[in-house]
Amino acid sequence: MDLDFSEAERTFQLEVREWLAGNVPGTPLPSMDTPAGFDAHREWERRLHEARLSVLDWPHPATAKLVAADAARDAVTAALQVHGAIGYTDEHPLSLWLRRVTALRSAWGSPAAHRELVAAALAAGDAGHLGQPPDPLPSTATGGTAVATAGQEATVPAARDA
């Protein structure tokens, strides 16, 4: 296994170090608990973004809902495998989680509709920040979603829409 940095990685490291040397404030930023501190942190984030060094972003609600719904269903399914049929009965706390996950999985739109939103945003080249959903919401048909625009194609599988 080669753990050495490539030439491109070393060049990027040098560019970032040079930018930081010229842009890091001389004193620590004030606490974000104050309006001045909040503004200072916001300005720093703006400068990082303008230099294309800030890559973290909050996920779009459609992406977050897909990940959370799938994780919750996977957890309940695994718990049912471990505990067996008693997990379906009211005598076991797992039955409460099974009902909650089943109900909340389709709340605020089906997983298929959210997959269509994510696929449309990816196909439009808006992967960094997935914007607001279009009106009306896409259909909730089961099956994979393929969206193609400007020669790009994004496909989001619908394997978990059952």
SERO-4910 file (N, C-alpha, C, O; in steps of 0.05 Angstrom, whole numbers):
BEGIN
 pado doro    nc1    nc2    nc3   cac1   cac2   cac3    cc1    cc2    cc3    oc1    oc2    oc3
  Met    A     17    -23      0      0      0      0     18     25      0     36     28     17
  Asp    A     13     43    -19     28     67    -22     14     90     -6     -8     98    -13
  Leu    A     27     99     15     16    120     31     27    148     25     21    167     39
  Asp    A     43    149      4     55    175     -4     34    192    -18     16    181    -32
  Phe    A     36    218    -15     18    236    -30     26    238    -59     50    237    -65
  Ser    A      6    241    -76     12    245   -104     22    274   -108     20    291    -90
  Glu    A     32    280   -132     41    307   -138     17    327   -137     21    349   -127
  Ala    A     -6    319   -146    -30    336   -145    -38    341   -116    -45    364   -109
  Glu    A    -36    321    -99    -43    325    -70    -23    343    -57    -31    360    -40
  Arg    A      3    340    -63     23    358    -51     19    387    -61     22    406    -45
  Thr    A     12    390    -86      7    417    -97    -17    430    -83    -16    453    -75
  Phe    A    -38    414    -79    -62    424    -65    -55    432    -36    -63    453    -26
  Gln    A    -40    415    -22    -31    421      5    -16    448      6    -21    464     24
  Leu    A      2    452    -13     17    477    -14     -1    501    -19      2    522     -6
  Glu    A    -20    498    -37    -39    520    -43    -56    527    -18    -59    551    -12
  Val    A    -65    507     -4    -82    512     20    -65    525     42    -74    544     55
  Arg    A    -41    515     46    -23    527     66    -17    556     60    -17    573     78
  Glu    A    -12    562     34     -6    590     27    -31    608     31    -29    630     41
  Trp    A    -55    597     24    -79    613     28    -84    618     58    -90    640     66
  Leu    A    -81    597     74    -85    600    103    -65    620    115    -72    636    132
  Ala    A    -40    619    106    -19    637    116    -27    666    111    -21    684    127
  Gly    A    -40    671     89    -48    699     83    -75    707     92    -82    730     90
  Asn    A    -91    688    102   -119    695    108   -128    688    136   -149    698    145
  Val    A   -113    672    151   -122    665    178   -120    691    196    -99    704    195
  Pro    A   -141    697    211   -140    721    228   -117    718    249   -110    696    258
  Gly    A   -106    741    256    -84    741    275    -92    734    303    -76    724    319
  Thr    A   -117    739    310   -128    732    337   -151    712    333   -164    712    312
  Pro    A   -156    696    353   -178    677    351   -205    692    347   -208    714    357
  Leu    A   -223    679    332   -249    691    328   -264    692    355   -262    674    371
  Pro    A   -280    713    359   -296    715    384   -317    693    385   -323    679    365
  Ser    A   -328    689    408   -348    668    412   -373    673    394   -381    696    390
  Met    A   -384    651    384   -408    654    368   -432    661    384   -454    664    373
  Asp    A   -430    662    410   -452    669    428   -459    699    426   -480    707    436
  Thr    A   -442    715    414   -447    743    412   -453    750    383   -444    736    365
  Pro    A   -467    772    378   -472    780    350   -446    785    334   -444    778    311
  Ala    A   -427    798    347   -402    804    334   -387    778    328   -375    775    306
  Gly    A   -387    759    346   -374    733    341   -387    718    319   -374    705    303
  Phe    A   -414    718    319   -429    704    298   -421    716    271   -416    702    252
  Asp    A   -421    743    269   -414    756    244   -385    750    236   -380    746    212
  Ala    A   -367    748    255   -339    742    249   -336    714    237   -322    709    218
  His    A   -351    695    250   -350    667    240   -363    665    212   -353    651    195
  Arg    A   -384    680    209   -398    680    183   -379    691    161   -379    681    139
  Glu    A   -365    712    167   -346    724    148   -324    704    141   -316    702    118
  Trp    A   -314    690    161   -293    670    157   -303    648    139   -289    640    120
  Glu    A   -327    639    144   -339    618    127   -343    628     98   -339    613     79
  Arg    A   -350    654     95   -353    665     68   -327    665     54   -326    658     30
  Arg    A   -305    673     68   -279    674     55   -270    646     47   -258    642     26
  Leu    A   -275    626     64   -268    598     58   -284    589     33   -273    576     15
  His    A   -309    597     32   -326    589      9   -316    602    -17   -314    589    -37
  Glu    A   -309    627    -15   -299    641    -39   -273    629    -49   -268    629    -73
  Ala    A   -257    619    -31   -232    606    -39   -236    577    -47   -217    563    -54
  Arg    A   -261    568    -47   -268    541    -54   -255    520    -35   -247    498    -43
  Leu    A   -253    528    -10   -241    510     10   -261    500     30   -255    485     48
  Ser    A   -285    509     28   -307    501     46   -325    481     30   -339    489     12
  Val    A   -324    456     38   -339    436     23   -362    424     39   -378    409     27
  Leu    A   -364    430     64   -386    418     80   -411    434     76   -411    459     75
  Asp    A   -433    420     75   -459    433     72   -480    415     85   -476    391     88
  Trp    A   -502    427     94   -524    412    105   -537    397     83   -541    408     61
  Pro    A   -545    372     87   -559    357     66   -587    368     61   -599    380     79
  His    A   -596    365     37   -624    372     31   -642    354     47   -636    331     52
  Pro    A   -665    364     55   -684    348     70   -691    321     57   -695    301     71
  Ala    A   -693    321     30   -700    296     16   -678    275     21   -684    252     25
  Thr    A   -653    283     20   -631    265     24   -631    255     53   -628    231     58
  Ala    A   -634    274     72   -634    267    100   -657    247    106   -654    228    121
  Lys    A   -681    253     94   -704    235    100   -699    207     89   -706    187    102
  Leu    A   -687    205     65   -681    179     54   -662    163     71   -667    140     77
  Val    A   -641    176     80   -621    162     96   -633    154    123   -629    131    132
  Ala    A   -647    172    136   -659    166    162   -680    144    160   -681    126    177
  Ala    A   -697    146    140   -719    126    137   -707     98    132   -716     79    143
  Asp    A   -687     97    114   -675     71    108   -660     60    132   -662     36    138
  Ala    A   -646     77    147   -632     68    171   -651     58    192   -646     37    205
  Ala    A   -673     72    196   -693     64    216   -705     37    209   -708     19    225
  Arg    A   -712     34    183   -724      9    175   -704    -14    177   -711    -36    185
  Asp    A   -679     -9    170   -659    -30    172   -655    -38    202   -652    -62    208
  Ala    A   -656    -18    220   -652    -24    248   -676    -41    259   -671    -60    274
  Val    A   -700    -33    252   -723    -48    261   -723    -76    249   -730    -96    263
  Thr    A   -716    -79    224   -715   -105    211   -695   -123    224   -700   -147    229
  Ala    A   -671   -112    231   -651   -128    244   -661   -136    272   -656   -158    281
  Ala    A   -674   -117    286   -684   -124    313   -705   -146    312   -706   -163    329
  Leu    A   -722   -145    291   -742   -166    288   -729   -193    282   -739   -213    291
  Gln    A   -707   -193    267   -693   -217    262   -682   -229    288   -682   -253    292
  Val    A   -672   -212    305   -660   -221    330   -681   -231    349   -679   -252    361
  His    A   -703   -215    352   -723   -222    373   -745   -241    363   -759   -253    379
  Gly    A   -748   -243    337   -769   -261    326   -797   -249    328   -800   -225    330
  Ala    A   -816   -266    327   -844   -258    326   -854   -242    349   -873   -227    347
  Ile    A   -841   -245    373   -850   -229    396   -847   -199    391   -861   -183    404
  Gly    A   -830   -191    372   -827   -163    365   -851   -151    353   -854   -127    353
  Tyr    A   -869   -167    342   -894   -157    331   -916   -154    351   -936   -140    346
  Thr    A   -913   -165    375   -934   -165    395   -932   -139    412   -911   -127    414
  Asp    A   -954   -132    424   -955   -108    441   -940   -112    467   -934    -93    481
  Glu    A   -933   -137    474   -918   -142    498   -889   -135    496   -875   -133    517
  His    A   -879   -130    472   -851   -123    469   -848    -95    459   -863    -86    441
  Pro    A   -829    -79    470   -826    -51    461   -819    -48    431   -823    -27    420
  Leu    A   -808    -69    419   -802    -67    391   -826    -62    373   -824    -49    352
  Ser    A   -849    -71    382   -873    -66    366   -879    -37    364   -889    -28    343
  Leu    A   -873    -21    385   -877      8    383   -859     20    362   -868     37    346
  Trp    A   -834     12    362   -815     22    342   -822     14    314   -819     29    294
  Leu    A   -832    -11    311   -841    -20    285   -864     -3    274   -864      4    251
  Arg    A   -883      3    291   -906     20    283   -896     49    276   -905     60    256
  Arg    A   -878     60    293   -868     87    288   -853     89    261   -857    107    245
  Val    A   -835     70    257   -819     70    233   -837     67    208   -833     81    188
  Thr    A   -856     49    210   -874     44    187   -890     70    181   -893     77    158
  Ala    A   -900     83    202   -916    107    197   -899    131    188   -906    145    169
  Leu    A   -876    135    200   -859    158    194   -844    155    168   -836    175    156
  Arg    A   -841    131    158   -826    127    134   -840    140    110   -827    150     92
  Ser    A   -866    140    110   -881    153     88   -891    181     95   -903    194     78
  Ala    A   -885    191    119   -893    218    126   -877    238    109   -854    233    103
  Trp    A   -889    259    102   -877    281     86   -867    271     59   -848    282     48
  Gly    A   -881    252     47   -874    242     21   -861    215     22   -847    208     40
  Ser    A   -867    200      1   -857    172      0   -827    173     -6   -816    192    -17
  Pro    A   -813    151      1   -785    149     -7   -780    152    -37   -760    163    -46
  Ala    A   -799    142    -53   -796    144    -82   -797    173    -91   -781    182   -108
  Ala    A   -814    189    -79   -816    218    -86   -790    232    -78   -780    249    -93
  His    A   -779    225    -55   -754    238    -46   -730    229    -64   -712    245    -69
  Arg    A   -731    204    -73   -709    195    -91   -711    211   -117   -690    217   -129
  Glu    A   -735    217   -127   -738    232   -151   -727    261   -147   -714    271   -165
  Leu    A   -732    272   -124   -721    299   -119   -690    299   -119   -678    317   -131
  Val    A   -679    279   -106   -649    277   -105   -638    272   -133   -619    285   -141
  Ala    A   -651    254   -148   -641    248   -175   -643    273   -193   -625    278   -209
  Ala    A   -665    288   -191   -668    312   -208   -647    333   -201   -636    346   -219
  Ala    A   -641    336   -175   -621    355   -167   -593    347   -177   -577    363   -186
  Leu    A   -587    321   -175   -561    311   -185   -559    314   -215   -538    322   -225
  Ala    A   -580    308   -229   -580    311   -258   -577    340   -267   -565    346   -288
  Ala    A   -587    358   -251   -585    387   -257   -558    398   -250   -553    422   -254
  Gly    A   -541    382   -238   -514    391   -231   -514    406   -204   -495    420   -199
  Asp    A   -535    403   -188   -538    417   -163   -532    398   -140   -548    397   -121
  Ala    A   -510    383   -142   -505    363   -121   -495    375    -95   -499    363    -74
  Gly    A   -483    398    -96   -472    410    -72   -494    419    -53   -492    416    -28
  His    A   -516    430    -64   -538    439    -47   -563    434    -64   -567    446    -85
  Leu    A   -580    416    -55   -602    406    -71   -626    424    -73   -647    415    -81
  Gly    A   -625    449    -65   -647    468    -70   -673    459    -60   -676    439    -46
  Gln    A   -694    474    -67   -721    468    -58   -735    450    -77   -729    450   -101
  Pro    A   -753    433    -67   -767    415    -85   -785    430   -104   -796    451    -97
  Pro    A   -788    420   -128   -805    433   -147   -835    429   -140   -841    411   -125
  Asp    A   -852    446   -150   -881    443   -146   -893    433   -172   -886    444   -193
  Pro    A   -910    414   -172   -917    396   -150   -895    375   -146   -877    373   -163
  Leu    A   -898    360   -124   -878    339   -119   -880    318   -142   -901    314   -153
  Pro    A   -857    306   -149   -857    285   -170   -875    262   -162   -882    259   -138
  Ser    A   -883    246   -181   -900    223   -176   -886    204   -156   -862    205   -153
  Thr    A   -902    188   -143   -891    170   -123   -891    141   -134   -894    122   -119
  Ala    A   -887    139   -160   -886    112   -172   -863     96   -161   -841    107   -156
  Thr    A   -867     71   -157   -845     54   -148   -827     48   -171   -835     52   -194
  Gly    A   -804     38   -165   -785     32   -186   -764     54   -186   -767     75   -174
  Gly    A   -742     49   -199   -720     68   -200   -727     93   -215   -746     93   -231
  Thr    A   -713    114   -209   -718    140   -222   -694    147   -238   -672    148   -228
  Ala    A   -698    153   -263   -676    163   -280   -684    190   -291   -705    193   -303
  Val    A   -667    209   -288   -672    236   -297   -648    244   -315   -625    240   -307
  Ala    A   -653    254   -339   -632    261   -357   -636    290   -366   -657    297   -376
  Thr    A   -615    306   -363   -615    333   -374   -588    340   -383   -568    333   -371
  Ala    A   -586    354   -405   -560    364   -415   -539    343   -416   -516    348   -410
  Gly    A   -546    319   -425   -526    298   -428   -518    284   -402   -501    266   -403
  Gln    A   -530    292   -380   -523    279   -354   -546    260   -347   -569    265   -355
  Glu    A   -539    239   -333   -560    221   -323   -554    214   -294   -532    208   -287
  Ala    A   -575    214   -278   -573    206   -250   -594    185   -245   -617    189   -252
  Thr    A   -587    163   -234   -606    142   -227   -604    136   -198   -583    132   -187
  Val    A   -627    137   -185   -629    131   -156   -645    105   -154   -669    106   -161
  Pro    A   -634     84   -144   -649     58   -142   -672     60   -122   -670     75   -103
  Ala    A   -692     45   -127   -715     44   -110   -718     18    -96   -740      8    -91
  Ala    A   -696      6    -88   -695    -20    -77   -710    -22    -50   -718    -43    -42
  Arg    A   -713      1    -36   -724      0     -9   -752     13     -8   -760     22     13
  Asp    A   -766     15    -30   -791     29    -30   -815     10    -25   -838     19    -28
  Ala    A   -810    -14    -16   -831    -33    -12   -848    -24     12   -867    -38     19
***
